[in-house]
């Protein structure tokens, strides 16, 4: 009997991890490159193993995360074609429902896919119905942003330690950007949006920073640095979604398609450190995980503040 193909053995092991709960629904599955490094196989073999799991419905492709474990509960049966679901009437429309529907579209397809037409189509209402609640798409986006930033708040009593406060603030904002990647695309830091719910996050961070006894200008600079760091990492959440939508390629597939060009650059001999790093990573396996990068940057930023300013007054 011929030996079992390697990709099936890999798929069986990953299936075991999923069924035994080592990889829970929504968890990131090892990437093609990590699988190739762990099992010592070609990337094509690793990709075939993931494709086998995908066809079995155990994993699904996420534009910003690669493959994640599928949740069986989300696979709801389709409605029979003969059943027509009722659509909301114009008079049932509220501003809250309009905003929530627009957020759902932006979450799923990106801000570029949002239009007044896409909202009316989703709600099954006439083209002019939304204009009883908002004047334009721009106003709708402002309402969406304020609603999204208002989904998470803060403890009634803040920790006494400034660093703990900033960690809570940073991770709260990051969780909102994770949930709504389009939030990071709304505008430059030099033109902040005057949103009540965004001000809640600003107040929390400013209160933590104010103990350093800085001037108003210096305090503003530190807050802009803090906020723009989080926003700057979050920008890549939607950019990856856009890249996936435009190219149809996952991160691993894109890297494979550009492997030859990358080898040509590293093979020049002019970039030994760069080439050495990539060579090691190709053997050990590496995933660029934005959540991990966010945590590394946050620690580095707060460490720098502690060295620069020491402990706040009081």
Secondary structure, 3 states (H helix, E strand, C coil): CCCCCHHHHHHHHHHHHHHCCCCCCCCECCCHHHHHHHHCCCHHHHHHHHHHHHHCCCEEEECCCEEEECCHHHCCCCCCCCCCCCCCCHHHCCHHHHHHHHHHHHHHHCHHHCCHHHHHHHHCCCCCHHHHCCCCHHHHHHHHHHHHHCCCCCCCCCCCCHHHHHHHHHHHHHHHHHHCHHHHHCCCCCCCCCCHHHHHHHHHHHHHHHHHCCCHHHHHHHHHHHHHHHHHHHHHHHHHHHHHHHHCCCHHHHHHHCHHHHHHHHCCCCCHHHHHHHHHHHHHCCCCCHHHHHHHHHHHHHHHHHHHHCCCCC
